[in-house]
Amino acid sequence: MELQKKDDINNLIECWKKATGDTLNIQDEGRMAEFWNKRSKNYSKNMEKDQRKKRTDEILEFLEEAGFNPEGSRVLDIGCGPGALSLPLSKLGAEVTALDISSGMLKKLKDTVKEESLPVDVIECSWWTADIDELGFRKGYDLVIASMTPAIKDIENFDKMIACSKNLCYYSNFLRRGEDRAYREIRNSILGQNSANNMNGMVYPFMYLYLSGYMPSLRINHSEWKEETDWREAADQAIEFIGRGRDFDEETKEKIRDYYKNASPDGIYRSEPDVYTGMIVWEVNGR
């Protein structure tokens, strides 16, 4: 039985690696930082929206159900962005280490921390190459968070996350992200790609925890909302997002811009994302 379990885990890890390799991602840290720096303005702006606040409240409630008490706790927030979780946790009494590769994402967080004198240590760093022993992270936190972040791109980065916790870990990612019609049509008609939506960001980590003997608590969320964006901004976002990992030539960029212009007769592009996400919490010693 023990030998079978090892085989199961090894086969899952190999499958995870192949699935990650088949997915179009930004594998260069410099390119990754640049990508998120460009998106940082909208992310910071979206923190104030009711939808984002509701999601943050749901996460805090989920953590409370798992037995987490922020007061006096040490928290590591990997891929923290502009602080959607770091800020509320620090206001609830946690001492937070907030880490992200993007200086643009960290700007709002740094400003808020300074203005409100919050207990948040902000670190600009890539999780992919972070040395947790050199940083003093190993077994140093009551809670380690990786919420909807590309920082956890593979098994090595997932294991490194677990190694930093002495109590709880929280992880969330996509189960299914209904691709906007523009992205789907651009992939199919302009780029000649298959637009199948294969999300593995949640499934593999959950199976890995289960096979490793952890007992993760799981919650599945579904959300739909409408977004209205200037067509130029929507086109630029599409070029950045769909083109992750490579540079489009100017002819392709112009085709994408023309698509958005034609799809926005009043200058505003409207999309309705349909998203399923998963959240898991587990005790690192709970196996």
N, C-alpha and C positions, 0 to 999 in steps of 0.2 A: 504493500500500500504506500509506504514512504517513497519507494523507488518510482512508483507511478505518479505520485504527486510532484516529484522533481522533474519527471518527464513532461508533465502537464505544464509546469511553470516554464521550463526551457522552451517548449514548443510555442507557448503564448508569447514569450519574449521575442523569439525569432519572427513570429507573425507580426508583432507590434513593430519591430524594426523594419520589416518589409513594407508594412502599411505606411509607416512614416516616410520611408524612402520614396514611395509612390505618390505621396502628397506634395503638391507644389508649395514649398515654404521658402522663406528667406533664411538661408543657412549662414550668411555672412553677418557678423555682428554689427559692422558699420552700416550695412544696408538696412538691417533691422532697426537700428536706432534712428536712422534717417526716415524710415517709413512711419514710425510712431511719432516722431517729432512733427511731421506734417499733419498728423491726425490729432495732435494734442489739443488744439484750440477747440475743436468740436467736442472732444471728450470732456474737457473741463466745463464747457457750456452745458453739456447734457447732464452733468452731475446735479444740476438744479431742477431737472425735470421730475415730475411726479412719478413717472415710470421708474426712473433710476432710484429714487428715494424708497419706493415701495420694495424694490428688489433688495436694497440694503437692509431694510427692516426685516424682510423674510430671512436673510442670512443670519442676522443677529438673533432672531427668534430660534432658528435652527441650532445655532451654537449654544444658546441657553438650554434648549431641550437636551443637548448632549452633555450638559453639566458644566459648561464653561462660564466662569465668572470673570469679567474683565478687570475688576478692581484688584490692583496690585499684581496683575499678571504680566508676563513678558510675551510679546507677540512679534513674529516675523511675517511680514507681508511681502511675498515674492511677486514681482510684476505689479506693483502697487498702483501704477498709473497716477492720476491726480489725487488719489487718496480717498476713494469712495468708501473703503473700509478702514483704512488707517486713521482717518480723522474721527469718525464716530467712536471707534474703539478707544482712542486716546482720551476722548471727552468722557468716556465711561470709566476711566481710571486705569487703563492699560498703558504700559510702557512699550512703545511700538518701534520696531526697526523696519523702515519702509524702503524697499529696494526696487529699482527699475533701471533699464538700460537707456531710457529716453530722458534727456534733460528737459525737453519740452513738456513732457508729462509731469515732471517733478516740480516745475516752476510754480504752479498754483498751490501744490502741497507745501512747498517751502514758504511761500508767502503767508499761507494760513497758519502754519506752525509758528512763524515769527510773530504774526499779529496777535495770536491768541495764547502764545507761550505754552504750547502743547508739548507733552513728553514724547516727541517723535524724532528718531534719529534717521535722517534721510541719506540714503547711499545710492549714488549713481554707479551702477555695476551690472554686468551681464551675468545672469544666473548660470548660463552655459559653461562659463570658464571660472566662476567664483570658487575660491578655495575656502571651504567652510571651516577648516581648522585654522588657517591663517587669519580669517575674520573672527574667529572665536564663536562660531554659530553652533557647532556640534553639541547636541543635547542641551542647548542653551535657552529653549523657549517652551512656554506652557502651551502655546498654540502656534502652529505654522500654517499660513494661508497661501494658497495659489488659486486665485479666482479668475477664471476666464482669461488665462494668460498663456502666450506662446513660449514663455520661459520654460515650461515643463513640456519639452518637445519629444522626450524619449524616456526609456526606463532608467537610464543613468541619472537624469535630472529629477525624476520622481523619487528614486531611492535617496538622492542627496537631500531632497525636501524632508523626507521622513527622518533622516539622520539628525536633523536640526531640532526635532521635538523631543521633549521628555514626557509629554502627556497626549495632546490632541493634534490632529491635522485636519484641515478643511481643504477640499479640492472641488472645483466646478469646471464644467466645460460643456460644449455643445453635444447634444444627442442627434439633433437634426436642425439644420438651418435652411428653411425654405428659401431658395435663392431668388432674389428679385428678378422680375421678368427681363429687365435690361441686361443683367449679368448673364442670364441664360441665353438670350438671343445673341449677345456679343460673342460669347464662347462658341456658340453653334455657327452663326453666319459669318462673323468677321474673323474669328481665330480658328474655326474648324475643329473645335475641341468638343469632347463629350462632356455635357454639363451635369452628369450624375453627381448627386450629393452624398458622398460617403464620409460621414463624420466618425472618427475613431477616438476623438479626444477624451471621451468619457468612458467608453466601453472597455478599452484595454486596461486602464488603471483600476476600474472596479473589479474586473476578473482577476487581475494580478493580486489585489488585496485579498479577495476571497480565497484564491488558491494558496496564498501565503499564510492563511489562518487568522487573518484579521476579521473583525465583525463590523464592517462599515454600515452606518445608518445612511439611508438613501432617500432623496426627495427629487421628484421630477416636476419641472415647471413648464408651462406653455404660455407664450405671450404673443400677442398681435398688436401692432400699433401702426399708425400712419405717420409717414415722414414727408415733409415738403422741403425741397432744397432747390436753390438756384441751379439751373441746368449746367452751368459752367463748373460749379463746385461739385455737382454730382458726377460729371464726366471726369474731373480730375481724381475724385475718390475712386472711381471705377478703374482708371488707368493704374493708380497706385496699388489697389487691392488685387485686381485680376493679374496684374503684371509682376506680382511678387516673385522675386528670384531671377527676373530677367528684365531687360530694357526693351520697350517697344520702339520701333522706328517711327518717324514722324508721320508717315502715311497711315499707319495703323492707329496712331493717336487721333489723327484727324477724322478717321472713320468712326471712332468711338465718340468723339465730340459731336459729329454730325448726327449720330443716332440720338443722343440726348437732346440736341437742339430740336430735332424733328418730333421727338416724343414729348416736348414741352411747349405747346403752342402759346401759352401765356408767360413763358420764361421760367416756369416752376415745374420741376420734376417731382412726381408723387409716387411713392412706393409704399407697400404694405408688407413688411417682413413677417414671416410666420416661423417662430422659433421655439424649439424644445431644448431645454437645458437640464442637466443633472447636477445635484450637489451631494457630496458625501463627506461625512465626518467619521473619524475612527480614532481609537486609542492606540498609540504606538506600542504599548505594552499589553494590549488586550488580545493576546493570542496564546 
